[in-house]
Amino acid sequence: MRTVPPLVGRDEELRRLEQLTRAAAEGRGGALVLRGEPGIGKSALLDRVRRSDGFRVVEASGVEPEAELPFAGLHQLCLPLLGRAAEVPAALRDAFGSAGAPDVFRVGLAVLELIGAAARERPVLCAIDDAHWLDHASAKVLSFVARRIAEEPVVMVFAARDGFDELPGLVLGGLPEAQARLLVRATLDEQVRDRILAEARGNPLALLELPGEDGDPPVTSSVPHRIERSFRARFAQLPATARALLVVAAAEPAGDPVPVWAAAHRLGIDGGAAAAVEASGLAEFGTRVRFCHPLARSAVLGAADAEQRHAAHRSLAAVTDPVADPDRRAWHRGRSGTGPDEDVAAELESAAARAGARGGVAATATVLERAAALSLDPVRRTDRTFAAVRARLAAGGVEAAAELLATADTGGLDERRRAEADLLRGRIAFAAGGDDGPAFMLRAAQRVSEVDPAVSREHHLDALEMALVVGRASGVLDAVLAAAAPAPGPPDVLDALVALETRGHRAAGPLLRAAVADDAAIAARPALAAMIAAELWDLDAHADVTGRIVRAGRTSGSPMVVRLGLAQTASGAVLAGDFATAASAIAEEEAIADAAGEPPLRYPRLHLAAMRGDHAELARLGAEGDGGGQLAANLHWATALLHNGRGDYRAALAAAEEATVPGDLFLAGIALPELVEAASRCGARAAAEAAADSLAERTRAGGSPWGLGVAACARALISGDEDDYREALDHLDRSPAAPHRARARLLYGEWLRRRNRGLDARETLRAAHRELADLGMTAFADRAADELRAAGGRVTRRPASAAAELTLQERHIARQVATGATSKEVAERLFLSPRTVDAHLRNIFRKLGVSSRRQLRDLPGVTA
């Protein structure tokens, strides 16, 4: 291999890496992504940091073709740490074997555990080169681990052209001219040297390679292209057998010399070809086959003709064990240039299924695309294309999914497959943020309404569920409800929603109750079930539904279902006034979202901030993005609630009207009390009366004490009748809805004060203030305090909760530990390392002024 000159011009980058390794050696782990164009020096810096004293170094390197093999990169990194099989975490065994579908987050925790265990002996340095070519599953796991090593003696350094944006990064630019001159050969003519300096733009590899170019390449060529051209020129000068050996080596992504030499021998290539290859500096053959640079591999494959590449893949497929490594064999067969071949397509389809079972959704999509391209039968080709589109969507590749679906010829398909195409268009549109997704779903339902009414109803529900998220304003919800025909047999969820739309809440009430009691309906449509329970104004039913959603998600290993259940748990807890449970559920949902590299669900935080009267938090959440559909309705409701608490009734009225106009399930109903209160205070009697009438109809359907109490309170605001206030409190005192109960007491106290009934007013307002303060509803508590003073009463300030200084995540950890959970148990729930949990506990102890887990149990606001 060519000797690379000493690293120059990277003093600042080396200082940054030294700071990172020094901190990790002291137990403060961290990660860094070195970013930049090919040849800019990422790998050279990575090679330098590998030499850090005192570290155990483990390595992985992404290889472009291997991006289709799930967990391939992770296997490289972890292999030196695995030791005896019995000590390997079960999640890793599943990922590296074929024991089933591993949970990527559990695999991440297992890797964190494995690296953490190794780091207890000495600090660990993970060096990941060409990370942009890691397989999707490995990249996701390593990003997960990199975000969780702050309390571990571990450093992770990635070299990548792009990606890993969630991690700290360092962008490498070109070298300054003085340092660049040090890399250009001194033997070059001065004029040539100046041209090289200008064209290389400080790219170290270009400075080394461009002097060897033959001819004058176009000035418009990019630096990486120029470097690759230099590698191609070297390849072209090799003897034919050396070129053939290099093509085989480039076609085998793992760099394993055993299959490379076995395939080479099948092609009649002897060992002497390796000497010529190594003399060129393009690659070396040892315990692994290593190319001098990833661009060299690309250059070889690009310079080889199609028959050379196909021959290499055919030979590699022939020497790959179909039992021990069927996926790699299928992969090579798929690139062997056989043309359409149903046997190869079927083999690739089987490989895709295995990749999917191991969590490799991106790999599944790529392999299925190749299987579709090789399919002889048009129907099978379409089915495989549709399967690849679904896999692309599952991997988050919305644009790729849309482009792939556009290649499917749907003209000669039957109605079922045309419906499938419409469903996929709908999911793509929804994932892309458009509002026409439900319309495609509805079209799918209509296509199969004649041939399969049961499937048609499922598609109607798909459209309806999506329309609820997009927002009723899309018009699809109305179209779905109008088009859905009653099902034969017992009424189902769709029948209940049709009845709600066409005959109102009173008629639909029993059907809605049956829907939220049906385990199958909840499992199939968890989001819809939670909204129906809330539409019934029944917190107990809502808690039962959300509990089942969380349990189902944990059992199935579905992060999205668990997140939905936790978010709904938080919302229900907010409405019940159990802010500690709400904060705990939000913290756990956000931890799972972070583990998945996705944004958290925002609406539970909106609800909690509004109920607490936290104007700054609500403003921050509202500014994070416009949002549409239900997110906008949630923000409007939360804003109305907040402004009613602050006594800004005009702002509350405007927000409440925005929240109720779309008529969304649950959200329109829960915003009606805010509309009644704000409208009655602003003198908008007609609006208040209309909202109160709508509220009464909705709450009578559920018949819960909460709903009946809220409706009676709304009626009291309009009628001014004391009996209505007393009825409201009678109902609410028997309900779990503590915030509405305290607010009803506040409204009644305000009514008493305005009628100069000072003694009654003071007693009622004092109770209201106590309840609101105890709940943590600061805006409403302040309003109650002002009213109590105006009534001639004294306000007793309640001591702040000990947990008030904690973040949501710290509250969750404190609550779990106070109720007996170990650090390991908390870590598993929050996808953290036990060491990180212990670090959070130290912060919690410091903020709360305690020194032990036992003391946490006795602090107010921690477990309550």
C-alpha positions in Angstrom: 0.0 0.0 0.0 1.1 3.6 -0.6 2.7 5.3 2.4 0.5 8.2 3.6 2.4 11.3 4.7 1.9 12.5 8.3 -1.4 14.1 9.1 -1.1 17.9 8.5 -3.4 20.8 8.8 -5.8 19.2 11.3 -4.6 20.6 14.7 -8.0 21.9 15.7 -9.7 18.7 14.8 -7.1 16.7 16.7 -7.6 18.9 19.7 -11.4 18.2 19.6 -10.8 14.5 19.4 -8.3 14.6 22.3 -10.8 16.5 24.5 -13.4 13.8 23.6 -11.1 10.9 24.5 -9.8 12.6 27.7 -13.3 13.1 28.9 -14.2 9.5 28.1 -11.2 8.2 30.0 -12.5 10.2 33.0 -16.0 8.5 32.7 -17.7 11.3 30.7 -18.5 9.6 27.4 -19.4 11.3 24.1 -19.7 10.9 20.4 -18.6 12.9 17.4 -19.4 12.6 13.7 -16.6 13.7 11.3 -18.4 15.0 8.2 -17.1 16.0 4.8 -16.6 15.1 1.1 -14.7 11.9 0.0 -11.0 12.3 0.5 -11.2 15.2 2.9 -9.4 13.3 5.7 -12.2 11.7 7.8 -10.6 8.3 7.7 -7.2 9.7 8.5 -8.5 11.5 11.6 -10.3 8.3 12.6 -7.1 6.3 12.2 -5.3 8.8 14.4 -7.9 8.6 17.2 -7.7 4.8 17.1 -4.2 5.2 18.5 -5.4 6.8 21.7 -3.6 5.4 24.7 -5.5 3.3 27.3 -8.5 2.5 25.1 -9.9 -0.8 23.9 -10.7 -0.1 20.2 -13.5 -1.7 18.4 -14.2 -0.9 14.8 -16.9 -1.1 12.1 -16.9 0.2 8.5 -19.9 0.7 6.3 -19.7 -0.8 2.8 -22.2 0.3 0.2 -23.4 -3.1 -1.0 -23.6 -4.4 2.6 -26.2 -1.7 3.5 -28.7 -4.4 2.4 -27.7 -6.8 5.1 -29.4 -6.0 8.5 -27.0 -5.6 11.5 -24.0 -6.3 9.4 -22.2 -3.2 10.7 -23.2 -3.8 14.3 -21.9 -7.4 14.0 -18.5 -6.0 13.0 -18.4 -3.6 15.9 -19.5 -6.1 18.6 -17.8 -9.2 17.5 -14.6 -8.6 19.5 -16.7 -8.0 22.6 -19.0 -11.0 22.4 -16.8 -13.5 24.3 -18.6 -16.6 25.4 -22.1 -17.1 23.9 -23.8 -17.4 27.3 -22.7 -13.8 28.2 -24.1 -12.2 25.1 -27.4 -10.4 25.8 -30.4 -12.2 24.3 -31.3 -9.2 22.1 -28.0 -9.4 20.4 -28.3 -13.1 19.8 -31.6 -12.4 18.1 -30.1 -9.6 16.0 -27.2 -11.7 14.8 -29.0 -15.0 14.4 -32.4 -15.9 13.2 -34.3 -16.4 16.4 -37.0 -13.9 15.5 -37.7 -10.2 15.1 -35.5 -8.3 17.5 -36.7 -5.0 18.9 -34.2 -2.4 17.7 -34.4 -0.5 20.9 -33.7 -3.7 23.0 -30.8 -4.4 20.7 -29.6 -0.9 21.4 -29.8 -1.5 25.2 -28.0 -4.8 24.8 -25.2 -3.1 22.8 -25.0 -0.4 25.5 -24.8 -3.1 28.1 -22.1 -5.0 26.2 -19.9 -1.9 25.6 -20.5 -0.7 29.2 -19.4 -4.0 30.6 -16.2 -3.9 28.4 -15.6 -0.3 29.5 -15.5 -1.4 33.2 -12.2 -3.0 32.4 -10.8 -0.1 30.4 -12.3 2.7 28.3 -13.8 1.7 25.0 -13.3 3.6 21.7 -15.7 2.8 18.9 -14.4 3.9 15.5 -17.0 3.7 12.7 -15.8 4.5 9.2 -18.0 5.2 6.2 -21.0 5.3 8.5 -23.2 6.7 5.7 -23.0 3.2 4.2 -24.0 1.3 7.4 -27.1 -0.9 7.1 -30.2 0.9 8.4 -30.6 -1.3 11.5 -27.0 -0.9 12.5 -27.1 2.9 12.0 -30.2 3.2 14.1 -28.8 1.1 17.0 -25.4 2.9 17.0 -27.1 6.3 16.9 -29.2 5.2 19.9 -26.1 4.0 21.8 -24.1 7.2 21.0 -26.9 9.3 22.5 -26.7 7.3 25.8 -23.0 7.1 26.7 -22.6 10.4 28.5 -22.1 8.6 31.8 -19.9 5.8 30.4 -16.1 5.7 29.8 -16.9 5.3 26.1 -16.2 7.4 23.0 -17.8 6.9 19.6 -16.3 8.5 16.5 -18.1 8.2 13.2 -16.7 9.2 9.8 -19.6 9.9 7.4 -20.4 12.0 4.3 -23.8 12.7 5.7 -26.5 11.5 8.1 -26.4 11.1 11.9 -27.6 14.7 12.2 -28.8 14.0 15.8 -25.2 13.6 17.0 -22.5 16.3 17.6 -20.6 16.8 14.4 -17.5 18.4 13.0 -17.4 19.4 9.3 -14.0 19.1 7.7 -13.0 21.7 5.1 -10.1 21.8 2.8 -6.6 22.3 4.0 -5.1 25.8 4.0 -2.7 26.4 1.1 0.4 26.2 3.3 -0.5 22.7 4.6 -1.8 21.6 1.2 1.6 22.3 -0.4 3.2 19.9 2.1 1.1 17.0 0.5 1.9 17.8 -3.2 5.0 16.1 -4.6 8.0 18.4 -4.5 9.2 16.8 -7.8 6.3 18.3 -9.8 6.8 21.3 -12.1 5.8 24.5 -10.2 3.1 25.3 -12.8 1.6 21.8 -12.5 1.8 22.0 -8.7 -0.1 25.3 -8.7 -2.8 23.8 -10.9 -3.1 20.8 -8.6 -3.4 23.0 -5.6 -6.2 25.1 -7.2 -8.1 22.1 -8.5 -7.9 20.0 -5.3 -9.3 22.8 -3.1 -7.5 21.5 -0.1 -8.8 17.9 -0.3 -5.9 15.8 1.0 -6.6 12.7 -1.1 -7.0 14.8 -4.2 -3.6 16.4 -3.5 -2.1 12.9 -3.4 -4.0 11.4 -6.4 -4.4 14.2 -9.0 -0.7 14.3 -9.8 -1.0 10.8 -11.1 -3.9 11.6 -13.5 -3.4 11.1 -17.2 -4.6 13.8 -19.5 -6.6 17.0 -18.6 -9.9 16.2 -17.1 -12.8 18.7 -17.4 -12.5 21.7 -15.1 -16.2 21.1 -14.1 -15.4 17.6 -12.6 -15.9 17.4 -8.8 -13.0 16.6 -6.6 -14.4 13.1 -5.7 -14.9 12.4 -9.3 -11.4 13.4 -10.1 -10.1 11.1 -7.4 -12.2 8.2 -8.6 -10.9 8.9 -12.1 -7.3 8.5 -10.8 -8.2 5.2 -9.2 -9.8 4.0 -12.5 -6.6 4.9 -14.3 -4.6 2.8 -12.0 -7.1 -0.1 -12.4 -6.9 0.2 -16.2 -3.0 -0.3 -16.1 -3.2 -3.6 -14.3 -3.0 -7.0 -16.0 -6.3 -8.7 -16.9 -6.1 -11.3 -14.1 -5.4 -8.6 -11.5 -8.3 -6.6 -12.7 -10.6 -9.6 -12.5 -9.4 -10.3 -9.0 -10.1 -6.7 -8.0 -13.6 -6.9 -9.4 -14.3 -10.0 -7.3 -12.9 -8.3 -4.2 -15.0 -5.2 -4.9 -18.2 -7.4 -5.4 -17.7 -9.1 -2.0 -18.7 -6.4 0.5 -17.6 -8.1 3.7 -13.9 -8.1 2.8 -13.7 -11.8 3.7 -10.7 -13.3 1.7 -12.1 -16.9 1.9 -15.0 -16.4 -0.6 -13.0 -13.9 -2.6 -10.2 -16.5 -3.3 -12.7 -19.3 -3.8 -14.6 -17.3 -6.4 -11.3 -16.2 -8.0 -10.1 -19.8 -8.4 -13.4 -20.6 -10.1 -12.6 -17.9 -12.6 -9.1 -19.3 -13.1 -7.3 -16.5 -11.2 -4.2 -17.6 -9.3 -2.6 -16.0 -6.3 0.0 -14.2 -8.4 -2.6 -11.6 -9.3 -2.6 -10.2 -5.8 1.0 -9.0 -6.1 0.1 -6.8 -9.0 -3.0 -5.4 -7.2 -1.0 -4.6 -4.0 1.8 -2.9 -6.1 -0.9 -0.6 -7.5 -1.9 0.5 -4.0 -5.6 0.0 -4.8 -6.1 -2.9 -2.3 -4.3 -5.3 -0.1 -5.0 -9.0 0.7 -4.5 -10.1 4.3 -6.8 -11.3 7.0 -9.3 -9.0 5.3 -9.4 -7.5 1.8 -9.0 -3.8 2.2 -9.3 -1.1 -0.5 -7.1 2.0 0.0 -10.3 4.1 0.0 -14.0 3.5 -0.6 -13.7 5.5 -3.8 -11.3 2.9 -5.0 -13.9 0.1 -4.6 -16.4 2.3 -6.5 -13.9 3.0 -9.2 -13.2 -0.7 -9.7 -16.9 -1.6 -10.0 -17.5 1.4 -12.3 -14.5 0.7 -14.6 -15.4 -3.0 -14.9 -17.7 -4.0 -17.7 -21.1 -5.6 -17.0 -19.9 -9.1 -17.9 -17.0 -8.8 -15.4 -19.3 -7.7 -12.6 -21.8 -10.4 -13.4 -19.1 -13.1 -13.6 -17.8 -12.0 -10.2 -21.2 -12.2 -8.6 -22.0 -15.6 -10.2 -18.8 -17.0 -8.8 -19.3 -15.6 -5.4 -22.9 -17.0 -5.4 -21.6 -20.4 -6.3 -19.1 -20.5 -3.4 -21.5 -19.1 -0.8 -23.1 -21.8 1.4 -26.9 -21.7 0.7 -27.6 -23.1 4.2 -25.2 -21.1 6.3 -25.5 -17.8 4.4 -28.6 -17.9 2.2 -29.1 -14.1 2.2 -25.6 -13.3 0.8 -26.0 -16.0 -1.8 -29.3 -14.6 -2.9 -27.8 -11.1 -3.0 -25.0 -12.2 -5.3 -27.4 -14.2 -7.5 -29.6 -11.1 -7.8 -26.6 -9.2 -9.3 -25.3 -12.0 -11.6 -26.9 -10.6 -14.7 -29.2 -13.6 -15.4 -32.1 -11.3 -16.5 -35.6 -12.0 -15.3 -35.5 -15.3 -13.4 -38.4 -16.4 -11.1 -36.1 -18.7 -9.1 -33.8 -15.9 -8.3 -36.7 -13.5 -7.6 -38.2 -16.1 -5.2 -34.9 -16.5 -3.4 -34.5 -12.8 -3.0 -38.1 -12.6 -1.7 -37.2 -15.2 1.0 -34.1 -13.2 1.8 -36.2 -10.1 2.2 -38.5 -11.9 4.6 -35.6 -13.0 6.7 -34.2 -9.4 6.7 -37.6 -8.1 7.8 -37.7 -10.7 10.6 -34.4 -9.4 11.9 -35.5 -5.8 11.8 -33.9 -4.8 8.5 -36.7 -2.9 7.0 -34.5 -0.8 4.7 -32.7 -4.0 3.6 -36.1 -5.7 3.0 -37.1 -2.9 0.7 -33.9 -3.0 -1.4 -34.0 -6.8 -1.8 -37.7 -6.7 -2.7 -37.1 -4.1 -5.3 -34.5 -6.4 -6.9 -36.9 -9.3 -6.6 -39.6 -7.3 -8.4 -37.2 -6.3 -11.2 -36.3 -10.0 -11.8 -39.9 -11.3 -11.7 -41.3 -12.9 -14.8 -44.9 -12.9 -13.7 -46.5 -9.4 -13.9 -48.8 -10.0 -10.9 -45.9 -11.3 -8.7 -43.8 -8.3 -9.9 -46.6 -6.0 -8.7 -47.0 -7.7 -5.4 -43.3 -7.6 -4.7 -43.2 -3.9 -5.7 -46.1 -3.2 -3.3 -44.3 -5.1 -0.5 -41.1 -3.0 -1.2 -43.1 0.2 -1.0 -44.5 -0.9 2.4 -40.9 -1.6 3.5 -39.7 1.8 2.3 -42.4 3.5 4.2 -41.6 1.5 7.3 -38.0 2.6 7.0 -39.1 6.3 6.7 -38.3 6.5 3.0 -41.3 8.4 1.9 -39.9 9.8 -1.4 -38.3 6.5 -2.3 -41.7 4.8 -1.6 -43.5 7.3 -3.9 -41.0 6.8 -6.7 -41.1 3.0 -6.5 -44.9 3.0 -6.5 -44.9 5.1 -9.6 -43.1 2.3 -11.4 -45.9 -0.2 -10.8 -48.2 -0.8 -13.8 -51.7 -0.8 -12.3 -53.6 -0.7 -15.6 -54.2 -4.4 -15.9 -54.7 -5.2 -12.2 -57.8 -6.5 -10.5 -59.8 -4.2 -8.2 -58.1 -5.6 -5.0 -54.7 -4.7 -6.2 -55.8 -1.3 -7.4 -57.2 -0.8 -4.0 -53.9 -1.8 -2.5 -52.2 0.9 -4.7 -54.6 3.5 -3.5 -54.0 2.5 0.2 -50.2 2.9 -0.4 -50.8 6.3 -2.1 -52.8 7.3 0.9 -50.1 6.3 3.4 -47.4 8.0 1.4 -49.5 11.2 1.2 -50.1 11.1 4.9 -46.4 10.4 5.8 -45.4 13.3 3.5 -47.7 15.7 5.5 -50.4 16.1 2.9 -54.1 16.1 3.6 -55.3 14.0 0.7 -54.2 10.6 2.2 -57.7 9.8 3.5 -59.2 10.4 0.0 -57.0 7.6 -1.4 -58.1 5.4 1.4 -61.7 6.1 0.7 -61.2 5.3 -3.0 -59.6 2.0 -2.0 -62.7 1.2 0.1 -65.0 2.0 -2.8 -63.0 -0.1 -5.2 -63.7 -3.3 -3.3 -67.1 -2.5 -1.9 -68.8 -4.9 -4.3 -66.3 -7.8 -4.3 -65.4 -7.8 -0.6 -67.6 -5.7 1.7 -65.6 -6.7 4.9 -62.4 -5.5 3.4 -64.2 -2.3 2.2 -65.3 -1.6 5.7 -61.7 -1.9 7.0 -60.6 0.5 4.3 -63.4 2.9 5.3 -62.0 2.7 8.9 -58.5 3.3 7.6 -59.8 6.5 5.8 -61.7 7.6 8.8 -58.9 7.1 11.3 -56.5 9.0 9.1 -59.1 11.8 8.5 -59.4 12.2 12.3 -55.7 12.9 12.4 -55.6 15.1 9.3 -58.7 17.0 10.5 -62.3 16.9 9.7 -61.9 20.0 7.5 -60.5 17.7 4.8 -64.1 16.6 4.1 -63.1 12.9 4.0 -64.6 12.1 7.4 -68.0 13.2 6.2 -67.6 11.3 2.9 -66.6 8.1 4.8 -69.6 8.2 7.1 -71.9 8.9 4.2 -70.5 6.0 2.1 -70.2 3.3 4.7 -73.1 0.8 4.6 -74.2 -1.0 7.8 -72.5 -4.3 8.4 -74.5 -7.5 8.7 -74.4 -8.9 12.2 -73.7 -7.0 15.4 -72.8 -3.3 15.0 -69.1 -2.5 14.9 -67.0 0.7 15.4 -67.9 2.0 12.0 -71.6 1.6 12.7 -71.2 3.4 15.9 -69.5 6.4 14.2 -72.0 6.5 11.5 -74.8 6.5 14.1 -73.0 9.4 15.9 -72.9 11.4 12.7 -76.4 10.7 11.5 -78.4 10.2 14.7 -76.5 12.1 17.3 -74.8 11.2 20.6 -77.9 9.8 22.4 -78.5 7.2 19.7 -74.9 6.4 19.3 -74.0 6.1 23.0 -74.6 2.4 23.5 -72.8 1.5 20.3 -69.8 3.7 21.3 -69.7 2.0 24.7 -69.7 -1.4 23.0 -66.8 -0.3 20.8 -64.6 0.6 23.7 -65.3 -2.6 25.5 -64.3 -4.7 22.5 -60.7 -6.0 22.9 -60.4 -6.7 19.1 -61.5 -3.2 18.2 -59.0 -1.7 20.6 -56.2 -3.8 19.3 -57.0 -3.0 15.7 -57.7 0.7 16.1 -56.1 1.9 19.4 -56.1 5.6 18.6 -59.7 5.5 17.6 -60.7 3.5 20.7 -59.0 6.1 22.9 -60.8 9.0 21.2 -64.2 7.2 21.5 -63.7 6.7 25.2 -62.9 10.3 25.7 -65.9 11.3 23.5 -68.1 9.5 26.1 -66.7 11.7 28.9 -65.8 8.6 30.8 -62.3 8.8 32.4 -62.6 5.3 33.8 -63.3 3.8 30.4 -60.5 6.0 28.9 -58.0 4.8 31.5 -59.0 1.1 30.9 -58.6 1.6 27.1 -55.2 3.3 27.4 -54.0 0.7 29.9 -54.8 -2.0 27.4 -53.1 -0.1 24.6 -49.8 0.2 26.6 -49.9 -3.4 27.6 -50.5 -4.5 24.0 -47.7 -2.4 22.8 -45.3 -3.7 25.4 -46.3 -7.3 24.6 -46.0 -6.9 20.8 -42.9 -4.8 21.0 -44.4 -2.0 19.0 -42.9 1.4 20.1 -45.5 3.4 18.3 -48.4 1.6 20.1 -46.7 2.1 23.5 -46.1 5.7 22.7 -49.7 6.2 21.7 -50.9 4.5 24.9 -48.5 6.6 27.1 -49.6 9.8 25.4 -53.3 9.0 26.0 -52.5 7.9 29.5 -50.9 11.4 30.1 -53.9 13.2 28.6 -56.4 11.2 30.7 -54.2 11.8 33.8 -54.3 15.6 33.1 -58.1 15.6 32.9 -58.1 13.7 36.2 -55.7 16.1 37.8 -53.1 13.5 38.4 -50.2 15.6 37.0 -47.5 13.3 38.5 -48.8 10.3 36.4 -49.1 12.6 33.4 -45.6 13.8 33.7 -44.3 10.3 34.2 -46.1 9.0 31.1 -44.9 12.0 29.0 -41.3 11.3 30.1 -41.5 7.7 29.1 -43.1 8.5 25.8 -40.4 11.0 25.0 -37.7 8.5 26.0 -39.1 6.0 23.5 -39.4 8.7 20.9 -35.8 9.7 21.5 -34.7 6.0 21.2 -36.5 5.8 17.9 -34.9 9.1 16.7 -38.3 10.6 16.2 -40.0 13.7 17.6 -42.2 13.2 20.7 -46.0 13.5 20.6 -46.6 17.1 21.5 -50.3 17.1 22.6 -49.8 15.6 26.1 -47.4 18.4 27.0 -49.8 20.9 25.6 -52.5 19.6 27.8 -50.3 19.5 30.9 -48.9 23.0 30.3 -52.4 24.5 29.8 -53.8 22.8 32.9 -50.9 24.0 35.0 -51.2 27.5 33.7 -47.7 27.4 32.2 -47.9 30.2 29.6 -44.2 30.0 28.6 -44.3 26.3 28.0 -47.4 26.5 26.0 -46.0 29.3 23.9 -42.8 27.3 23.3 -44.7 24.2 22.3 -47.0 26.2 20.0 -44.0 27.8 18.3 -42.3 24.5 17.5 -44.4 24.0 14.4 -47.7 24.9 12.9 -49.1 21.4 12.8 -52.4 20.6 11.3 -55.5 18.6 12.0 -55.7 17.3 15.5 -52.5 18.9 16.7 -53.9 22.3 15.8 -57.2 21.5 17.5 -55.2 20.4 20.6 -53.3 23.6 20.6 -56.5 25.7 20.3 -58.2 23.8 23.2 -55.1 24.2 25.4 -54.9 27.9 24.6 -58.5 28.4 25.5 -58.0 26.5 28.7 -55.0 28.6 29.6 -56.6 31.9 28.9 -59.7 31.0 30.9 -57.4 30.3 33.8 -55.8 33.7 33.4 -59.1 35.5 33.0 -58.4 36.6 29.4 -61.8 35.6 28.1 -61.6 37.2 24.7 -58.5 35.3 23.8 -60.1 32.1 25.3 -63.2 32.6 23.2 -61.3 33.0 20.0 -59.2 29.8 20.7 -62.2 27.8 21.8 -64.1 28.7 18.6 -61.1 27.5 16.6 -61.0 24.2 18.5 -64.7 23.4 18.1 -65.3 24.4 14.5 -63.8 21.3 12.8 -66.0 19.0 14.9 -63.2 16.6 15.7 -64.0 13.5 17.8 -63.3 14.3 21.6 -61.5 17.6 20.9 -64.7 19.5 19.9 -66.5 18.2 23.0 -63.7 18.9 25.5 -63.3 22.5 24.2 -67.0 23.3 24.7 -66.8 24.1 28.4 -64.1 26.6 27.6 -66.3 28.1 24.9 -69.2 28.4 27.3 -67.2 30.1 30.0 -65.4 32.5 27.7 -68.5 33.4 25.7 -70.6 34.0 28.9 -67.9 36.3 30.3 -67.7 38.2 27.0 -71.5 38.7 26.8 -71.8 36.4 23.7 -74.9 34.8 25.1 -76.0 33.1 21.8 -72.6 31.4 21.4 -72.6 30.3 25.0 -76.1 28.9 24.7 -75.4 27.0 21.5 -72.2 25.5 23.0 -74.0 24.5 26.2 -76.7 22.8 24.2 -74.2 20.8 22.2 -72.3 20.0 25.4 -75.5 18.7 27.1 -76.3 16.4 24.1 -72.8 15.0 24.2 -72.5 14.4 27.9 -76.0 12.8 28.2 -74.9 10.1 25.8 -72.1 9.0 28.1 -74.1 9.6 31.3 -70.9 9.9 33.4 -70.8 12.1 36.5 -67.9 14.1 34.9 -69.9 14.8 31.7 -73.2 15.6 33.5 -71.3 17.8 36.0 -69.6 19.8 33.3 -72.9 20.3 31.4 -74.6 21.5 34.6 -71.9 23.9 35.3 -72.1 25.3 31.7 -75.9 25.7 32.2 -75.3 27.5 35.4 -73.0 30.1 33.7 -75.9 31.0 31.4 -78.9 30.6 33.8 -77.3 32.1 36.9 -79.4 29.5 38.8 -77.8 28.3 42.1 -79.4 24.9 41.7 -77.4 24.3 38.5 -74.2 25.1 40.4 -75.1 22.7 43.2 -76.1 20.0 40.7 -72.7 20.4 38.9 -70.8 20.0 42.2 -73.0 17.0 43.2 -72.0 15.2 39.9 -68.4 16.3 39.9 -67.8 15.3 43.6 -68.6 11.7 42.4 -66.2 11.9 39.4 -62.5 11.5 39.0 -62.2 14.8 37.1 -60.6 16.9 39.9 -59.7 19.9 37.7 -63.3 20.4 36.5 -64.6 19.9 40.1 -62.2 22.6 41.4 -63.1 24.9 38.6 -66.8 24.4 39.2 -66.3 25.4 42.9 -64.4 28.5 41.7 -67.2 29.5 39.4 -69.8 28.9 42.1 -67.7 31.0 44.5 -67.4 33.8 42.0 -71.2 33.7 41.5 -71.8 33.9 45.3 -69.4 36.8 45.7 -71.2 38.8 42.9 -74.4 38.3 44.9 -72.8 39.7 48.0 -73.0 36.4 49.9 -69.6 37.0 51.5 -69.5 34.1 54.0 -70.6 31.5 51.5 -68.4 33.0 48.9 -65.3 32.9 51.1 -65.9 29.3 52.2 -66.4 28.1 48.6 -63.5 30.1 47.2 -61.2 29.0 50.0 -62.0 25.4 49.1 -61.6 26.1 45.4 -58.2 27.8 46.0 -57.0 24.9 48.1 -58.0 22.3 45.5 -56.5 24.2 42.6 -53.3 24.9 44.4 -52.9 21.3 45.5 -53.5 20.2 41.9 -50.9 22.6 40.6 -53.3 24.6 38.4 -51.5 27.8 39.1 -53.4 30.1 36.8 -56.8 29.1 38.1 -55.4 29.1 41.7 -54.3 32.7 41.2 -57.7 33.6 39.9 -59.3 31.9 43.0 -56.9 33.8 45.2 -57.9 37.1 43.7 -61.6 36.3 44.1 -61.1 35.2 47.7 -59.3 38.5 48.6 -62.1 40.4 46.8 -64.6 38.5 49.0 -62.7 39.6 52.1 -60.9 36.4 52.8 -57.2 35.6 53.5 -55.2 33.6 51.1 -52.9 31.0 52.6 -50.0 30.2 50.3 -49.4 26.5 49.8 -45.8 25.3 50.0 -44.3 24.4 46.7 -44.0 20.8 45.9 -40.5 19.3 46.5 -40.6 18.0 42.9 -41.3 21.3 41.3 -37.6 21.8 40.4 -37.3 18.5 38.6 -37.6 18.0 34.9 -40.3 15.6 33.6 -37.7 12.9 33.1 -36.3 13.4 36.6 -39.8 13.3 38.1 -40.4 10.0 36.3 -37.2 8.5 37.6 -37.8 9.8 41.1 -41.3 8.4 41.1 -40.2 5.0 39.8 -37.3 4.7 42.3 -39.5 6.0 45.2 -41.9 3.1 44.5 -39.2 0.5 44.6 -37.8 0.2 41.1 -34.1 -0.5 40.6 -31.8 1.6 38.4 -31.7 -1.3 35.9 -35.5 -1.5 35.8 -35.8 2.2 35.3 -33.1 2.1 32.6 -35.0 -0.5 30.6 -38.2 1.5 30.7 -36.4 4.7 29.5 -33.9 3.1 27.2 -31.0 4.4 29.2 -28.0 2.8 30.9 -28.2 2.1 34.6 -25.2 4.4 35.0 -27.1 7.2 33.4 -30.1 6.6 35.7 -27.7 6.8 38.7 -26.4 10.1 37.4 -30.0 11.4 37.2 -30.6 10.2 40.7 -27.6 12.2 42.0 -29.1 15.3 40.4 -32.5 14.5 41.9 -31.0 14.0 45.4 -29.2 17.3 45.1 -32.3 19.3 43.9 -34.5 17.7 46.6 -31.9 17.9 49.4 -32.1 14.1 50.2 -29.4 11.5 50.2 -31.1 8.2 49.8 -33.8 6.4 47.8 -35.8 5.8 50.9 -36.1 9.5 51.6 -37.7 10.1 48.2 -40.8 8.2 49.3 -41.6 10.8 52.0 -41.4 13.9 49.9 -44.6 15.5 48.7 -45.2 15.5 45.0 -42.8 12.7 44.2 -45.0 9.7 44.3 -48.4 11.5 44.3 
